[in-house]
Amino acid sequence: MIDNQVQQINTLTSQLSEFKNYESLFGNPSQVALSMVSALNSDLQSLEPGLNLENLVANADGSAALTYNDSGIYATVGVSFQTPRGQTIQRPADQYKPFAAVINSASNYVAVADNAAQRRAAIKDQIAQTTQQLQAATTDAQVQKLQGVLTSLNADLASTDDEVNQAAASAMVQDIQNRNDQQKQVQALTEQQNAEFTEAVSNYTAKFQLLNEPTVFPTQ
């Protein structure tokens, strides 16, 4: 009976010793604390800085387009103009909404690109720190956790590029839509002008009949 108990104690002691050896080699994952995880979680959970195309179009204000000059790069169109006789004509702001949509899309791209540049710098710094810690890791638990963080950081870095690409795509799509609408308006106007011309010719022909026989003048 006593021999069995002694044997069990020896077995447990041996198992405890093996566990301690295992822990010294591979480490305890719960005791591995990584400083960059908090910043990574904060960035991953933050809202994307850009607006989607639907919101950009919905926020388009024709009046804003009339006064927009991009800090003096472009000439200001103005909300009104004067005729040579001095009459003030107000521009129809609603007709300038397509231009406002492109302006919004371009401004959105600039804002997203600036935000992405700042975040990329911070993420690349965290990648460098993680790589250094990975090189200095002494246990398997440290290596596994650091590799997981490094993978997440690279994915977060790639997502900043996706955000910029999405903002650029929105601007391109809106520009394409504006060009398409411009061509549509030209075609519609051409059709209308052709119809009006045909109708005018028909009306003229109906009112002014061409003579089928030569005119005979009286003789003395």
Secondary structure in CASP SS format (residue, H / E / C, confidence):
PFRMAT SS
TARGET T0000
AUTHOR 0000-0000-0000
METHOD secondary structure of the structure
MODEL  1
M C 1.00
I H 1.00
D H 1.00
N H 1.00
Q H 1.00
V H 1.00
Q H 1.00
Q H 1.00
I H 1.00
N H 1.00
T H 1.00
L H 1.00
T H 1.00
S H 1.00
Q H 1.00
L H 1.00
S H 1.00
E H 1.00
F H 1.00
K H 1.00
N H 1.00
Y H 1.00
E H 1.00
S H 1.00
L H 1.00
F H 1.00
G C 1.00
N C 1.00
P H 1.00
S H 1.00
Q H 1.00
V C 1.00
A C 1.00
L C 1.00
S C 1.00
M H 1.00
V H 1.00
S H 1.00
A H 1.00
L H 1.00
N H 1.00
S H 1.00
D H 1.00
L H 1.00
Q H 1.00
S C 1.00
L C 1.00
E C 1.00
P C 1.00
G C 1.00
L C 1.00
N C 1.00
L H 1.00
E H 1.00
N H 1.00
L H 1.00
V H 1.00
A H 1.00
N C 1.00
A C 1.00
D C 1.00
G H 1.00
S H 1.00
A H 1.00
A H 1.00
L H 1.00
T H 1.00
Y C 1.00
N C 1.00
D C 1.00
S C 1.00
G C 1.00
I C 1.00
Y C 1.00
A C 1.00
T C 1.00
V C 1.00
G C 1.00
V C 1.00
S E 1.00
F E 1.00
Q E 1.00
T C 1.00
P C 1.00
R C 1.00
G C 1.00
Q C 1.00
T E 1.00
I E 1.00
Q E 1.00
R C 1.00
P C 1.00
A H 1.00
D H 1.00
Q H 1.00
Y H 1.00
K H 1.00
P H 1.00
F H 1.00
A H 1.00
A H 1.00
V H 1.00
I H 1.00
N H 1.00
S H 1.00
A H 1.00
S H 1.00
N H 1.00
Y H 1.00
V H 1.00
A H 1.00
V H 1.00
A H 1.00
D H 1.00
N H 1.00
A H 1.00
A H 1.00
Q H 1.00
R H 1.00
R H 1.00
A H 1.00
A H 1.00
I H 1.00
K H 1.00
D H 1.00
Q H 1.00
I H 1.00
A H 1.00
Q H 1.00
T H 1.00
T H 1.00
Q H 1.00
Q H 1.00
L H 1.00
Q H 1.00
A H 1.00
A C 1.00
T C 1.00
T C 1.00
D H 1.00
A H 1.00
Q H 1.00
V H 1.00
Q H 1.00
K H 1.00
L H 1.00
Q H 1.00
G H 1.00
V H 1.00
L H 1.00
T H 1.00
S H 1.00
L H 1.00
N H 1.00
A H 1.00
D H 1.00
L H 1.00
A H 1.00
S H 1.00
T H 1.00
D H 1.00
D H 1.00
E H 1.00
V H 1.00
N H 1.00
Q H 1.00
A H 1.00
A H 1.00
A H 1.00
S H 1.00
A H 1.00
M H 1.00
V H 1.00
Q H 1.00
D H 1.00
I H 1.00
Q H 1.00
N H 1.00
R H 1.00
N H 1.00
D H 1.00
Q H 1.00
Q H 1.00
K H 1.00
Q H 1.00
V H 1.00
Q H 1.00
A H 1.00
L H 1.00
T H 1.00
E H 1.00
Q H 1.00
Q H 1.00
N H 1.00
A H 1.00
E H 1.00
F H 1.00
T H 1.00
E H 1.00
A H 1.00
V H 1.00
S H 1.00
N H 1.00
Y H 1.00
T H 1.00
A H 1.00
K H 1.00
F C 1.00
Q C 1.00
L C 1.00
L C 1.00
N C 1.00
E C 1.00
P C 1.00
T C 1.00
V C 1.00
F C 1.00
P C 1.00
T C 1.00
Q C 1.00
END
